[in-house]
Amino acid sequence: MENMRCVTVYTNEFEKFSDIFEEVITRDLPENEDTEVEGVTVGLVTDIPEEYIEQMRVKPEVVVMRDKKRNITILQHGKIFEIFIPSA
């Protein structure tokens, strides 16, 4: 499995998430530090255990979305969205 970056967006509002999605996946975010984007807290982690996505994907309370063109996986659960982006 390739290395992944995980951008966590702390909101449960899909519309708000959708509004800032492109910015948070292209922006140069500081690692392991929360940043604010349009009033929403976001964080970046680059050390993701390989099995994490698979473990989360099978939970009934987790919504899984994919952007196949860019190989991005998005998990929504609780009050957060987690965006998994392959590292360059």
C-alpha positions in Angstrom: 0.0 0.0 0.0 1.3 3.4 -0.8 1.9 6.1 1.8 -1.2 8.2 2.6 -1.8 11.6 4.0 -4.9 12.1 6.1 -6.6 15.5 6.3 -9.2 15.6 9.0 -12.0 18.1 8.7 -13.9 18.7 11.9 -17.4 19.3 10.8 -20.5 17.1 10.4 -22.0 19.5 7.8 -21.6 18.0 4.4 -22.2 21.3 2.7 -19.5 23.0 4.7 -17.1 20.1 4.0 -17.9 20.2 0.3 -17.2 24.0 0.2 -13.7 23.6 1.5 -12.8 20.2 0.1 -10.7 21.3 -2.9 -8.8 23.9 -0.8 -7.9 21.5 2.0 -6.6 18.8 -0.4 -4.4 21.2 -2.3 -3.3 23.5 0.5 0.1 23.0 2.1 -1.1 22.2 5.7 1.2 22.0 8.6 1.7 18.4 9.9 0.2 17.4 13.3 -1.2 20.9 13.9 -4.7 22.2 13.5 -5.4 24.9 11.0 -8.6 26.9 10.3 -10.1 27.0 6.8 -13.2 29.1 6.4 -14.1 28.7 10.0 -13.6 24.9 10.1 -10.7 23.2 11.9 -8.6 20.9 9.8 -5.6 18.8 10.6 -3.0 16.8 8.7 -1.4 13.5 9.7 1.0 11.7 7.4 1.6 8.6 9.4 -1.4 6.4 8.8 -1.4 2.7 9.7 -2.1 0.6 6.6 -5.0 -1.2 8.2 -6.8 1.9 9.5 -8.8 2.6 6.4 -9.9 -1.0 6.1 -10.9 -1.2 9.8 -13.0 2.0 9.5 -14.5 1.1 6.1 -16.4 -2.0 7.5 -18.0 -0.1 10.4 -21.7 0.5 9.9 -21.5 4.1 11.2 -18.9 5.1 8.7 -19.8 6.6 5.3 -17.1 5.8 2.6 -16.8 8.0 -0.4 -14.2 7.7 -3.3 -12.7 10.0 -5.8 -11.4 7.3 -8.2 -9.8 9.7 -10.6 -7.5 11.1 -7.9 -7.4 7.9 -5.7 -8.8 9.7 -2.7 -10.9 8.0 0.0 -13.1 10.0 2.3 -14.5 8.6 5.5 -17.3 10.4 7.4 -18.1 9.4 10.9 -19.2 11.2 14.0 -18.5 14.9 13.5 -15.5 14.5 11.2 -14.5 13.8 7.6 -11.2 12.1 7.0 -9.7 12.6 3.5 -7.0 10.0 2.6 -4.7 11.2 -0.2 -1.8 9.3 -1.7 1.5 10.9 -1.0 3.3 12.2 -4.0 
